Amino acid sequence: MKPSSNLLTPDNHALVLIDFEGQMAFATSNLPVHELRTNVAIVSGASKIFNVSTVVTTVAEESFSGPVFPEVEEFYPISTSGYIDRTTMNTWEDENAYKAIVAKNKKKIVLAGLWTSVCIVGPALSAIEEGYEVYIITDACGDVSKEAHERAVQRMVQAGAIPITSIQYLLELQRDWAREATYGPVTSLMKKYGGSYGIGIQYAHTMLKH
């Protein structure tokens, strides 16, 4: 009856959202940007619903990369969330970002961001080398080509990272529909951003009254 320690829970990991900015999205082509934005909204919303320890970091926000996605700011407003802007491509090499992440005191780190082959590979390999368990939300990561994204994911998996997806992340945190405190927010998030799954939830709530 005891769940695996490999499963994510709201309090056993830190989430790091990396460089979800316009300039980084312009060249993303491994998946349509509208799908990427939807997946980012699911991840951001999930972390907010479950009060996950979260770090939002940007690169050259004012001089090059531009503002964060609206789907990040919806749940983590810039005015209150303390975004950490960097010059380094590898978040792990930025002193302020590194301190913010390790200060969460979580052995598991979940990463999502742009681009997979640079800004995700860097912190993933660095964190693994320091003894952290690293999870990558692969459908909330983007790169300049499908090849670049897939090879980056392959490289991280070979180093010990664990690939997951955005809806998997959300449902792994919920785990039990009897958890009423988060049932409503989770299903509302999915009705808004969950595509056909969300439509199914809307149908069930409307037609079956549950």
N, C-alpha and C positions, 0 to 999 in steps of 0.2 A: 504493500500500500504506500510505500515511501517513494516519491518521485525521484527521478535521476538528478544528480547534482549537476549534470550537464545542461539541464533545462534552465532557461532564463527566468528570473523572477523580478518583480519590480525593485527589490532592494539588493540584488546580488551583482549588479553591473552598473557601469557608467556608459552613457551614450555620448558619442562625439559626432556632431554634424559639421562636416568640413566643406567649405567653399561652395556652397549652393548659391552661386552668384551669376549674374547675367553673362558676363564675358566667358565664364567657364562653360556655360550652357550652350553658347552659340555654336561651338565646334563639336558638341556631343552628338554622336550618331549611332551608337550601339543600340539605342532604343529611342522612340519618338519622345521629344521633350515633354509633350503633354502627359505621357505615361510616367515619365520620371517625376514630374511635378505632383502627380496623383500619389505616387508611392512615397514621395517625401512628405506629403501631407499626412499619410497614414502613419508613418514613422514618428513624425513630430507630434501628431495628435495622440498617438499611443503613449509616448513618453510623458506627455503632459497629464493625461488621464491617470496614469499610474505613478505619478510623481517620481519618475526615474531621475537620478542624478545626471544632468545633461550639460554638456559644454558645446557652445556654438562658436565656431571659429571661422574667420574669413582671411583672405589674402589680398593685400593691396586694395582694400575696398574703395577708398576714395580716389586713388590714382589710376586704377586699371580695371579691376574686376567688377566693380559696381555693387549695388545693394543685394541683400539676400533675397531668395525667392519669397513671394508673398505667403507661400504655404509654410515657411519656417516662421516668418514674422507673425502670422496668425496666432501661433501658439507660444512663440517666444519673442515678444515685442522688443525691438531694439532699445527702447527707452528704459527697459527694466531688466534685460537679460544679460547684460555685460558681455557682448560679443568680444572675442579676442582677435584683433587683427594682427597679421603676421607679414613678414617678408619672406620667410622660409617656405619652400614647397612641402617639406616634411614637418608636419605639426609637432612631432616629437622633438625636433631640434629648436623649437621656439621656447624660450625659457618660461614665458608667462603661460602659454598653452600647456606645456608639460607640467608645470606646477599645478595648474587648475585641474588637470586630469588626475594626477596621482593624489591630489588632495581629497578626491572623492573616496579614496580608500576602498576601492573595489578591485577584486582580483580578475573579474571579467570586464572586458571592454568591447563595446559594440560600435562599429564604425560605419558611416555612410557618407558619401560625398563625391566630389568631382576633382580631378579625374582619377579613375581607378588605378591607372598604371603609375601615377606619380604621387598624388596627395592622399591616396589610401594605402598603397603599397608601403610607402615610407613609414608611417606610424604603425602599421600592422606588423611589419618585420621588426621594427625597433621595440615594440611592446612585447612581442613574443620572446625576443632575446632577453628581455628583463624579467621574464617569468609570468607575464600576464596571459590569460586565456582570451583570445581575440575572435570575435564574430564579425562577419562582414555581411551587411544587408545588400546583396548583389544587385537587386532590381531597384535599389535607391542609390546606385553608383552609376556614373556615366563616363564615357571616354570618347576619343576622337574616331574610333572605329570599333567594330565588333571584335576584330582580332586583338586590338590593344586591350580591351576590357577582359576578354576571355583569357588571354595569356596572363594578365595581371592577377585574375582570380585564381588561375591554376598555380601561379607562383606562390601566392599566399597560402593556398590550401596545402601545397607541398611543404610549406614551412610550419604548418600546424593550425592555420586559421580555419574557422568553421563557417561555411557559407549558409546564409538563411535568406528569406525574402520578407518583404514588408508586411504582408498579411500574416505570415507565419509569426513574425515578431509580435504583432498585436495579439494574436490568439494564444500565443505561448504565455503572454503576460496575464491574459484573462483566465485561461485554462479551465474554468468551471463556470457555466452559465448561471449557477446558483449564487454567484458573487454579485449580489444585487447592487452594491454601491457603484460598481463600474459597468454593469450590464447596459444601462441606459446610455451612458456616454459612448461606450464602445459601439453599440448598434447604431447610434446616431452618426458617429464618425464614418461607419461603413456605408450607411445610406447616402451620405454626402460624397464620399470618395471611393467607395468599394465597387464601382462598376456593376456588372451583372449580379455579383454577390450582394451588393447593397440593394439592388432592385428586388432581389429575392427576400431580403429582410423586410423591406417596405411592404411587399405583398403579404408576407406572413403576418405582420403587425396589423395590416388593414383587413385582410380577408379572413384570417384565422383568429384574429383578436388575441395574439400572444406575441 
